[in-house]
Structures are given as structure tokens and as C-alpha cells.
Amino acid sequence: MDYPFKREPEPGKKFTVCEGVDWIRMPLPFALDHVNCWLLGEPGLQVLIDTGVNDQSTQEHWHTLFNDIGQWPKDLLVTHFHPDHMGLAGWIGEKISGELLGSAIEINTARTLHGIESEAYEHTYQQWYSSNGLPQSTCDTVRSNGNTYKGKVFPPPVQSKWRFLADGKCVELAGRNYRVIVGRGHSPDMIMLYREDDHVLIAADQVLPRITPNVSVMPRLSDNNPLQSFLHTLTKLEALPDDTLVLPSHGQPFKGLKPRLAFLKTHHELRLDEIWQACKSPCSAHDLFPVLFSRKLDAQQTSFALGETLAHLHYLEQQGRVQRLEQASITRFKSIAT
Ligand SMILES: [Zn+2]
């Protein structure tokens, strides 16, 4: 893989990566400490892609940047519902004169999650944790966390304010044509944008250069086999040219899409085998954490870890390689000899 840029922009500053695309790196208060946003086109016509999380420092960075440019962007496009990508869609949406663009499924998901009362939100997570074998102490921690999604996201604009984009359609952004490619598995209906003219892919979280995108079964999302959806999307991306410049939401822009897609597929195949082996005696998802994660996990990472482990188990279950056993209110999985 080749990283054409030797440096990255300072937090909140922009840096041109190819014609008509500026890279802006916003800090995040998580273990993953930044998100990349993209600003397309010239002032007056600009389209901003993704916003960062809803906190004061990100708001200040946007204020400073658009003060320097002289105006706010015309349109805002969000790739998916996660807080680091659309945490400030509602806030920036109030400042722009043009359109809000995104996927109907992603926007509905954001609106739904944002509207859940804290008690119901905590209850869902507690049940999810305990039925998958997490210790009572972890389940108890969730009790005081409230609606963690709402905590990181400014109220998202109502559905009627958005123009929805769909897979395969062309969309003109800041005077250039892009093809929408929907990615599934990391989130339900994530928007990627491909510029055919000069082979630029705004890849959101589908393909990241140094980390593997989180692929999770989540308690309030309907995709029950997100790993299958994710691998299917990787296959779809194999059709793009070898010289495609990939602009990912985390890490550095890179070339070498095909080797990265191959790496991601192999990574998941290896994990599937490890889990299948470990399930010779019945295991809950929590029992499998040491197989998959060597580091100590914080609260957010615990939820990602559980979701990710379940994504592999559900995939194996669909393939007929493990069977599910409900024992004493805990879900366990046992491998089936093949
Ligand atoms: Zn992300």
C-alpha cells in the first residue's frame, strides 16, 4: 500500500489531497482519536462530507475553519449515522443554505436512536450484555451511562429536510459527478462516493488503511448477519481500478485498494476459524473475548467487542458451522464438526 501524503493536516485545518477535495482531520475523544472529513469544491459551492462528534472543540474547529474560508459550505453530506460522522449534522444543518444529503436508512437510524429514553436504552444494553455472558459488574456500569448515542450527537434534522441518496445513482457535488456506492456491515446503508473521472473513492469506514472496520451485531439494528453484508461490499469494491485513491474516514489516504480488500477478507476468515475452533465446547460471546482481543477493553470497546464477536458467530451459524444453545438465560454457541 502506498501513502501519497507525507503529512496530515493539523486538527481542524484543511489540506488538499486531489483536485477539488480538501482533507480535514477532526479530533475525537475516544481511543480512535480522529475522524477525517472532506470538503469538496470552491467556496460558495462547497459540500462538506461528515462532521465529527458533537463537542465544543469540534464546533470551535468548524467555526475557525469556515471563518477563515469566509463562509459555511453550501451542502452537507453524511456517510452514516455514527456519532463521529454525523454528530454535528443538526448543528451544521442550521448554518448552511443548501441541501442535507444522506441515506434514508442511516438518517432514520440516527433519529430513532437519538429519541430513545435513557432508561430504555440502558435496559436494552444490560439485557444484551447479560444474555451474552458479560459479568454483572459490566452490566451495572451501563446503568448509569444513559443514551450514549444522544450524548455525542446534536439532534439530527428531521427526515423531511434531507435528500436521500441510493446505491448506484450519480450525484453532482460541487460541480463534479460521483457515483454512490452503498457499503453494508459496518453500518446499515453507508454512503461511499466514487469519482469515475480520476478514480477517487471517498470510502467512509468501509476500507481503512491500518485498522479493521468494526463489523457488529448491535441490539437495536436489524442486520443479523453484518459480516456477510460487509464481505459482500468488499467484493463489490474489487471492481474499482488498481490506481484508485482511497480517502478513508480514519487514517491516511492510500493507494492499493485491492491488497487491502484481500487483507480484510483474510482477516475475517482467520477469525471465523479461530472462533469455530474455540467453540468445540459451548462458549458465550464473552467467553470468546480472549480469543479475539488481547488488550483490556474500555466501555465503548466492550460494546464493539461484543458486537464484533457476535457478527462472527452469526456468520458461522448461517453457514451451519456453529449452533446456538440457550442455557440458563445465556446464549452460547457450539461448533458443528464439518
Ligand atoms: Zn468512523
Residues whose N, C-alpha, C, O or C-beta is under 5 A from the ligand:
A	BS01	ZN	D84 D205 S249
